[in-house]
Amino acid sequence: MKTRKILLALVTTVLMVLTLCIPALAADTYTITITPNSADKATHTYEAYQIFSGDLSESTLSNIQWGTGVVPEPSGKDTLIEALAAENTVFTGCTDAAAVAEKLADPSLTANDLIDIAKVFGDYLSDTHTDGETSITGLAAGYYLVKDKDAALDKANAAYTNFILKVVADVKISVKSEIPTIDKNITEEGAEPAKSGTYSIGDDIPFTLTSKVPNMNGYNAYYFVINDTMSEGLTFNDDVAISILDEDGKSLKDLDDDAFTVTANEEDGTVKIVLKNFIQYNTEDYIGKEIAVTYTCRLNENAEIGDNANNANTVTLTFSNNPNFEYDNTVDNPPEPDPENPDSNVPVGETPPAEALVYTSGIQLVKVDSDTLERLDGAEFTITGDGVKDTVKITYSYAKDAEGTYYKLADGSYTETAPTEATKNLYDSEDTYKLTMDITTVSDKDYTPGVGLVGDDGVISFVGLNAGTYTISETATPEGYNSIEDFQIEIAAKLSDAGCAWSAKLVEDDTALSANDESLFEVIVKNSKGAILPATGGIGTKLFYIIGSILVLSAVVVFITQKRMRVKEK
C-alpha cells in the first residue's frame, strides 16, 4: 500500500466540480489537458486516478462504483468508508461508493472539510493510473484525482499539486498551485524602490525583501525560509523587521521578534530568516497579502570600487512545495538534504535569486615635483564633502627585505619587475634593494573629515565615495615646497540595467579625470619649490648697495629742493 499522501484539492471548487454538468462528446475515452502555473517552469508528470466510475448518460454519471484508481479495503488498514466516517461524521452510515459520492455534495461540508476528505482519499490510491506531462489521454468517464507524480519535478522553483474533477468530456484545466516569489530592492525613504544604488563607505543601506502569503491549503505545515547572502563589502546590521501589509501598503500585522529567527554568519556573509509556524497565516485575512522584510547593511572598507564592482546582496526563498508530503509541523526550518538517503529528503522549492546592487567610487592623489615629476612624500590632504561618511585611507610603505618582491624606481614609484643590466639606471639605487610592501587601511565611522598622509610612493587614496562634490585641501606640505590652493572634484554616477557608469572632473576647469587600474579617479598634484633668498656677498649684496645709493641720492635731492624753496620764499 502506498505511504500516506496529503492531497491538495481545489477546495473552493471541489463541490462545484463534483456536480458540474459538462456536455458529453461522442467518444468512449477522454483527454485532460493541463496548463501549469505560469511561474512554474518545471517539467511535470501528472497522474490521474479514477476514484469513481459509472454509466454515462449525456452529462450524468449513474450507478456510481469505486474507480480503478482507489483500493477500498487495503490490507492492514481500515476501509476507505470507515476512514471517511472517522474524519467526518457526514459519512456515518455510508456503505458504498454511491453513498459516499452523494455525501460529498452535502452543503454542510466546508472548504476545510473537503481538504481533509481529499487527504483520506489519498491514503487509498491504487497502482492503476494514467500519466502524462501536459495531457492525460484514454480516460473513461468518471471522477478523477489528478496529482503530480512523486519526485517528478526537475526544478526547485516548482510546486506539486492535485485536484479532483469530473471527466465526461475532454477537459482543459489550469493548475493553481502556489509558487511563492521573492524580490529585493533598495528602499530609501521618499524614493521609489530601486534595484541598485550608489553609496559611500559607512552608509547604512536600507533593503526591503517582498513576498506574498501563499495559499497553503492542503499543507499540514509550511516552510518559509529567507536565504540572504551579503558580499564582503556589506555588513549586516541585524535590524530585521517583518510586516504583512494590506492592499494600500499599510501594516496589517507587525510580526513580533519571537515570530521569526535570524541567523547571521559573518564568515560567509549569509543571513537566514525563518518565519516560524508560517501555516498560521493561511487565513482569508492574510492569503495573498504582501510580506515586507526590512533591514540595513553598512557599506564597509571591503567594498569593491568602480563601474563593475556591484557589491551584490542576493536573496532566495525556500518554501514547502508538496502538499502530498507530511511535513514535520514541529520544525520551522527544513533539514539539510541527505545525499546518502535521497528518499528521506524533505521536498522544498527554492525561488530564483533576486539581488540588489551597491556601487561606490574613489579618488587617488599622486604628489609630484612640478619640475621633475618625481614623487613626493610628507604631504597631508584633507577631503571634505557630503559623501565623506566613513573615510577609508590606504597608504603604502616599503622596507628593505631580502625576501621582498618590490623595487623602487628613480621616479619614486615601485615595481615588482627586477632590474637588469640594461634597465638598472631606471631604478632608485644601483644596489636595487629588495623591498616588502605594507598596506595600511584605516576606517573610522567618526573620522570626518577625512585626513590622510601621502605614502612613500607619493600616493594617497580616498575610497568609498558616493557621487558628489569634494574639496581637497593640502593641510601639510612637503618640506621646501609651496602649499597649493584647495581644489574640488565632482564625482557623478549614472545607473542603468547594465551597471553603474562613474565619471569625475576637476570643478575649476571641467577637466575630466580618468580611472586608473584600481578604478580610482587619479589626480596628479604638483608642488613647486619655494623662492630662494639671496645669498650673503652675492648679487643680493650688490642689490642692497644699489637700493641704498638710490635712497641716499633721493634724500639729497629732496634736501636741496627744500632748501631752494626756502631761499625763494625769502
C-alpha atoms as one frame of an Amber mdcrd trajectory, in Angstrom:
protein
   0.000   0.000   0.000   1.275   3.452  -0.765   2.668   5.633   2.013   0.257
   8.283   3.230  -0.059  11.187   0.787  -1.572  14.551   1.579  -3.679  15.745
  -1.314  -4.243  19.409  -2.158  -7.734  19.728  -3.640  -9.087  22.806  -5.291
 -11.048  23.249  -2.120 -13.124  26.153  -3.245 -14.301  24.364  -6.360 -14.465
  20.661  -5.475 -18.117  20.778  -4.639 -18.868  22.554  -7.896 -16.672  20.180
  -9.836 -18.403  17.109  -8.428 -21.771  18.388  -9.558 -20.601  20.148 -12.720
 -22.517  19.333 -15.853 -20.326  19.241 -18.948 -21.879  18.275 -22.279 -20.667
  14.822 -23.235 -18.944  14.255 -26.542 -19.487  11.222 -28.676 -16.387   9.386
 -27.546 -15.533   6.409 -25.341 -12.399   7.959 -23.828 -11.414  11.490 -22.946
  -8.353  13.729 -22.503  -7.331  16.054 -19.683  -5.106  18.893 -20.921  -3.120
  20.590 -18.153  -1.645  24.104 -18.168   0.729  24.714 -15.259   1.104  27.894
 -13.246   2.874  30.500 -15.404   5.519  30.935 -12.701   6.242  27.213 -12.707
   8.852  26.387 -15.371   9.375  22.780 -14.306   8.538  19.711 -16.358   5.682
  17.928 -14.613   4.477  14.363 -14.858   0.845  14.146 -13.769  -1.020  11.018
 -12.677  -4.798  10.513 -12.980  -6.506   8.082 -10.580 -10.137   7.141 -11.229
 -11.879   7.332  -7.855 -15.482   6.861  -9.100 -16.776   5.185 -12.232 -20.332
   4.884 -13.555 -22.647   4.758 -16.518 -22.533   7.893 -18.614 -25.817   9.226
 -19.885 -25.488  12.581 -21.586 -23.572  14.522 -18.921 -24.629  12.467 -15.923
 -22.942   9.512 -14.235 -25.271   6.935 -12.708 -24.708   3.594 -10.984 -21.586
   5.024  -9.351 -18.956   2.487  -8.280 -15.422   2.706  -6.908 -12.996   3.591
  -9.666  -9.917   1.642 -10.670  -7.663   4.221  -9.019  -8.671   3.529  -5.396
  -8.389   0.482  -3.166 -11.404   0.458  -0.812 -10.029  -2.167   1.533  -6.208
  -2.168   1.577  -4.608  -4.923   3.583  -3.857  -3.973   7.162  -5.819  -0.682
   7.085  -9.351   0.468   7.772 -11.670   0.540   4.814 -11.980   3.788   2.922
 -15.549   4.357   4.136 -14.560   3.814   7.762 -11.684   6.238   7.368 -14.010
   8.824   5.822 -16.522   8.394   8.661 -13.730   8.782  11.205 -12.708  12.025
   9.517 -16.213  13.466   9.200 -19.488  12.205  10.647 -21.344  13.123   7.468
 -20.172   9.777   6.077 -21.544   7.775   9.009 -23.813   5.057   7.694 -22.375
   5.056   4.160 -21.966   1.561   2.762 -20.879   2.025  -0.839 -19.349   4.401
  -3.398 -22.714   5.853  -4.433 -23.481   6.879  -0.864 -20.040   8.471  -0.451
 -20.439  10.413  -3.711 -23.839  11.649  -2.563 -22.434  12.835   0.787 -19.653
  14.763  -0.950 -22.365  17.090  -2.220 -23.624  17.762   1.310 -23.930  21.575
   1.656 -22.744  21.435   5.269 -19.223  20.478   4.186 -16.859  23.444   4.340
 -13.756  24.018   2.245 -11.579  22.785   5.105 -13.751  19.676   5.410 -13.158
  18.922   1.735  -9.395  19.302   2.226  -9.420  16.706   4.988 -11.628  14.385
   2.959  -9.258  14.653  -0.001  -6.391  13.637   2.292  -8.285  10.500   3.274
  -8.767   9.559  -0.366  -5.016   9.934  -0.782  -4.451   7.028   1.625  -6.265
   4.663  -0.669  -4.765   5.104  -4.118  -4.074   2.007  -6.165  -1.305   1.449
  -8.694  -3.785   1.846 -11.536  -3.419   5.269 -13.110  -2.648   7.070 -16.354
   0.073   9.739 -16.603   1.386  12.452 -18.912   3.308  15.721 -18.888   0.866
  18.146 -20.479  -2.077  15.862 -21.173  -3.540  12.595 -19.931  -5.388  10.598
 -22.548  -7.518   7.474 -22.809  -9.651   8.167 -19.745 -13.043   6.521 -19.286
 -15.877   8.599 -17.883 -15.708   9.130 -14.146 -14.306  11.238 -11.336 -10.526
  11.523 -11.180  -7.928  12.643  -8.718  -5.069  14.231 -10.692  -1.734  14.770
  -8.983   1.983  15.262  -9.641   3.943  12.057  -9.730   6.070  11.711  -6.620
   9.607  13.132  -7.029   8.818  14.069 -10.628   9.785  17.740 -10.616  13.079
  18.624 -12.255  13.326  22.141 -10.831  13.473  23.531  -7.328  11.273  26.502
  -8.250   8.151  24.423  -8.707   5.262  23.020  -6.704   3.363  19.767  -6.631
  -0.406  19.826  -6.990  -3.507  17.650  -7.145  -7.229  18.072  -7.688 -10.486
  16.177  -8.182 -12.567  16.693 -11.290 -15.395  15.135 -13.267 -14.440  13.785
 -16.681 -17.375  13.210 -19.053 -15.753  15.063 -21.955 -12.330  16.412 -22.915
 -11.274  18.782 -20.134  -8.794  21.669 -20.013  -7.565  22.777 -16.607  -5.121
  25.349 -15.264  -3.066  24.360 -12.260  -3.330  26.838  -9.421  -0.571  25.510
  -7.175   1.115  28.326  -5.293   4.745  29.122  -6.105   5.965  31.951  -3.896
   8.301  34.609  -5.233  10.709  36.970  -3.540  12.217  40.261  -4.610  14.809
  42.635  -3.180  15.127  46.397  -3.529  16.943  49.341  -2.032  14.240  51.438
  -0.389  15.343  54.930   0.568  12.676  56.984   2.303  10.829  59.158  -0.179
  12.255  57.347  -3.218  10.943  54.595  -5.451  12.293  51.089  -4.758  15.448
  50.537  -6.802  17.498  47.526  -7.858  20.762  49.434  -7.414  22.200  52.495
  -5.710  25.389  54.465  -5.082  26.748  54.986  -1.593  29.788  55.974   0.426
  31.611  53.604   2.703  29.975  53.995   6.103  26.471  54.479   4.709  23.682
  52.296   6.052  21.770  50.939   3.067  18.047  50.121   3.563  16.910  46.888
   1.895  13.377  45.524   1.597  12.517  41.940   0.678   8.986  41.372  -0.607
   6.942  38.206  -0.999   3.308  37.189  -0.516   1.499  34.843   1.804   0.727
  31.843  -0.431  -2.413  29.730  -0.326  -1.303  26.798   1.825  -4.495  24.754
   1.657  -3.677  21.072   1.867  -0.403  21.517   3.750  -0.096  20.380   7.353
   2.942  22.673   7.819   4.820  25.117   5.624   8.462  26.178   5.469   9.135
  29.825   4.639  12.867  30.483   4.893  14.695  33.526   3.501  18.323  32.953
   2.499  20.279  36.187   2.117  23.919  36.475   1.048  25.941  39.657   1.503
  29.076  40.489  -0.452  32.262  41.184   1.525  31.621  44.910   1.182  28.354
  44.745   3.142  27.969  44.339   6.897  24.598  43.118   8.172  23.238  45.406
  10.914  20.944  42.766  12.467  17.878  45.026  12.485  15.279  42.829  10.759
  11.612  43.837  10.921   8.765  41.925   9.258   5.226  43.069   8.455   2.269
  41.770   6.495   0.779  44.640   4.500  -2.727  45.390   3.289  -3.658  46.391
  -0.255  -2.649  50.001   0.451   0.801  49.020   1.676  -0.054  49.728   5.311
   0.809  47.316   8.077  -1.829  44.667   8.633   0.325  42.795  11.131   3.787
  43.520  12.544   5.471  40.266  13.489   6.867  40.096  16.991  10.547  39.288
  17.405   9.684  35.787  18.605   7.702  35.084  15.416  10.898  34.667  13.399
  14.546  33.805  13.856  17.584  35.492  12.303  20.875  33.625  11.999  23.852
  35.574  10.610  27.206  34.060   9.655  29.923  36.712   9.406  32.401  34.326
   7.782  30.404  33.679   4.615  28.064  36.674   4.766  24.882  34.597   4.899
  21.761  35.526   6.813  18.895  33.073   7.311  15.473  34.400   8.322  12.915
  31.762   9.320   9.247  32.687   9.755   8.051  30.356  12.495   4.769  28.430
  12.303   4.100  30.030   8.932   0.984  27.920   8.352  -0.802  30.180  10.885
  -1.084  32.865   8.183  -3.166  30.595   5.923  -6.338  32.571   6.548  -8.544
  34.829   4.472  -7.042  37.833   6.290  -3.517  37.109   5.088  -3.535  34.916
   1.956  -2.254  36.960  -0.989  -1.087  39.832   1.206   2.440  41.207   0.826
   5.170  40.277   3.272   7.779  43.012   3.755  11.109  42.209   5.400  13.304
  45.245   6.085  16.857  45.595   7.366  20.008  47.627   6.712  23.590  46.830
   5.742  26.600  49.090   6.131  28.947  49.555   3.193  32.318  48.688   4.708
  36.017  49.047   3.904  35.985  45.818   1.855  33.667  47.323  -0.734  34.751
  46.929  -4.327  35.264  50.137  -6.297  34.299  51.103  -9.825  31.796  50.576
 -12.611  31.628  46.788 -12.469  32.012  46.354  -8.711  28.411  45.880  -7.652
  28.735  44.668  -4.027  25.695  42.449  -4.583  23.164  41.448  -1.961  21.358
  38.274  -3.113  18.284  36.512  -1.718  16.338  33.294  -2.346  13.271  31.820
  -0.656  12.952  28.179   0.406   9.336  27.001   0.638   7.277  23.847   1.044
   6.152  22.647  -2.357   4.451  19.289  -1.959   1.020  19.066  -0.309   1.265
  15.290  -0.677   4.020  15.189   1.941   3.586  15.025   5.708   5.861  17.833
   6.923   7.226  17.957  10.439   4.991  20.641  11.935   7.241  20.983  14.959
  10.185  22.213  12.881  10.204  25.556  11.083  13.461  25.055   9.192  13.761
  22.203   6.647  16.555  19.733   7.418  19.607  19.583   5.193  19.325  17.056
   2.311  20.845  13.640   2.948  22.810  12.629  -0.195  23.100   9.053   1.055
  19.363   8.701   1.545  17.533  10.737  -1.104  14.178   9.176  -0.217  14.358
  10.814   3.209  14.783  14.333   1.853  12.052  16.836   2.588  10.528  18.296
  -0.598  11.066  22.040  -0.809  11.301  24.575  -3.606  13.664  27.479  -3.943
  12.998  30.655  -5.879  15.455  32.075  -8.419  17.832  34.583  -6.791  16.902
  38.244  -6.582  19.557  40.840  -5.930  20.177  44.499  -5.239  23.472  46.110
  -6.246  25.542  48.738  -4.453  28.229  50.858  -6.133  30.882  53.203  -4.778
  33.845  55.167  -6.124  37.074  56.848  -5.002  39.915  59.286  -5.662  43.670
  58.758  -5.766  46.067  61.693  -5.379  49.637  61.406  -6.697  52.013  64.021
  -5.233  54.883  65.078  -7.563  57.508  67.788  -8.026  56.213  70.234 -10.620
  59.541  70.334 -12.477  60.942  66.808 -12.258  57.622  64.977 -11.748  59.369
  62.896  -9.118  57.016  61.678  -6.420  56.999  63.436  -3.076  56.141  62.204
   0.380  55.411  64.191   3.526  52.157  65.740   2.292  48.863  65.563   4.144
  45.483  66.007   2.496  42.033  66.564   3.903  38.915  65.673   1.935  35.503
  67.066   2.796  32.116  66.672   1.164  28.647  65.242   1.647  29.821  61.810
   0.562  32.537  61.507   3.195  30.827  59.220   5.691  33.490  56.752   6.657
  36.786  57.786   5.119  38.993  54.887   4.213  42.635  55.814   3.822  45.024
  53.432   2.148  48.739  54.096   2.473  51.683  52.032   1.334  55.083  51.744
   2.995  58.173  49.845   1.911  61.047  48.341   3.864  64.280  46.601   2.869
  63.885  42.857   2.918  65.950  40.178   1.212  62.719  38.275   0.654  60.900
  41.286  -0.769  59.450  41.450  -4.258  59.367  45.232  -4.848  61.984  47.677
  -6.188  61.993  51.466  -6.086  62.269  53.314  -9.377  64.104  56.568  -9.901
  60.828  58.447 -10.331  59.714  57.418  -6.835  57.273  54.703  -7.854  57.648
  50.986  -7.190  57.664  47.885  -9.333  57.850  44.127  -8.961  59.959  43.865
 -12.118  63.560  43.110 -11.228  66.233  45.402 -12.779  68.547  44.173 -15.491
  71.894  45.492 -16.678  70.075  47.401 -19.397  67.435  48.897 -17.099  69.242
  49.420 -13.804  69.627  53.148 -14.464  65.845  53.440 -14.187  65.952  52.292
 -10.567  66.493  54.365  -7.440  69.758  52.706  -6.470  72.287  50.559  -8.224
  72.143  48.400  -5.142  68.486  47.756  -6.093  67.455  46.744  -2.626  64.557
  44.341  -2.431  61.577  45.773  -0.586  58.420  44.481   1.055  55.195  46.476
   0.825  52.907  47.069   3.782  49.373  48.290   3.132  47.673  50.230   5.897
  43.912  50.716   5.760  42.223  52.990   8.261  38.449  53.083   8.528  36.611
  55.044  11.174  32.938  55.935  11.063  33.535  59.049  13.144  36.633  60.134
  11.239  35.223  63.104   9.328  36.565  65.000   7.513  38.965  62.517   6.010
  42.630  63.210   6.607  45.477  61.143   5.265  49.225  61.257   4.737  50.781
  60.575   1.368  52.746  57.335   1.409  56.392  56.810   0.499  55.344  56.452
  -3.113  53.619  59.865  -3.099  50.146  58.333  -3.275  47.071  58.528  -1.084
  43.676  57.043  -1.896  40.295  58.098  -0.584  37.978  55.217  -1.450  34.300
  54.570  -0.915  32.893  57.899  -2.109  29.386  58.458  -3.407  28.508  60.891
  -6.168  29.036  64.478  -5.032  31.469  67.374  -4.909  34.571  67.043  -2.737
  37.043  69.672  -1.596  40.691  68.610  -1.335  42.910  70.642   0.988  46.656
  70.230   1.403  46.960  70.533   5.162  50.663  69.632   5.323  53.182  70.385
   2.561  56.461  68.593   1.797  59.416  70.487   3.227  60.819  73.083   0.849
  57.671  73.280  -1.271  54.882  75.801  -1.561  51.395  74.755  -0.462  48.743
  74.513  -3.135  45.304  76.049  -3.077  42.235  73.952  -2.331  40.637  72.319
  -5.338  37.352  70.500  -5.944  36.478  67.228  -7.631  32.978  66.361  -8.770
  32.043  62.675  -8.979  28.946  61.617 -10.910  27.205  58.268 -11.332  24.744
  57.018 -13.921  22.852  53.848 -13.010  21.324  51.547 -15.596  20.422  47.892
 -16.047  23.954  47.383 -17.330  25.552  48.664 -14.120  26.942  51.974 -12.947
  28.972  54.412 -15.068  31.143  56.638 -12.865  32.758  59.865 -14.058  34.742
  62.647 -12.390  36.147  66.071 -13.221  38.052  68.984 -11.722  35.449  71.639
 -10.940  37.708  74.619 -11.705  38.200  73.908 -15.407  35.972  70.867 -16.089
  38.988  68.669 -16.793  37.788  65.084 -16.989  39.588  62.598 -14.774  40.422
  59.051 -15.786  40.159  55.983 -13.599  43.347  54.010 -13.047  43.788  50.259
 -12.772  42.344  50.389  -9.263  39.185  52.088 -10.604  40.105  55.269  -8.707
  39.969  58.685 -10.361  43.569  59.833 -10.443  44.716  63.403  -9.846  48.359
  64.464 -10.273  49.039  67.092  -7.608  52.106  69.215  -8.414  54.106  71.184
  -5.867  56.655  73.895  -6.717  59.686  74.621  -4.597  59.696  77.841  -2.567
  61.643  81.024  -3.655  65.419  81.048  -2.738  66.568  84.024  -0.616  69.647
  85.963  -1.959  72.979  84.679  -0.607  75.278  86.971   1.544  78.096  88.548
  -0.583  76.360  87.652  -3.782  74.090  89.563  -6.064  71.911  90.292  -3.101
  74.611  92.467  -1.526  75.001  94.472  -4.718  71.288  94.835  -4.891  71.211
  96.269  -1.389  74.067  98.668  -2.295  72.206  99.907  -5.370  68.979 100.349
  -3.488  70.843 102.095  -0.668  72.532 104.505  -3.089  69.232 105.337  -4.706
  67.723 106.104  -1.349  70.695 108.356  -0.403  70.512 110.266  -3.702  66.789
 110.687  -3.273  67.304 112.147   0.176  69.903 114.603  -1.165  67.609 115.713
  -3.953  64.783 116.277  -1.501  67.097 118.237   0.848  68.403 120.549  -1.933
  64.934 121.098  -3.329  63.518 122.027   0.025  66.473 124.452   0.671  65.972
 126.257  -2.675  62.283 126.612  -1.986  63.014 128.292   1.348  65.524 130.711
  -0.294  62.995 131.606  -2.945  60.382 132.287  -0.338  62.645 134.829   1.311
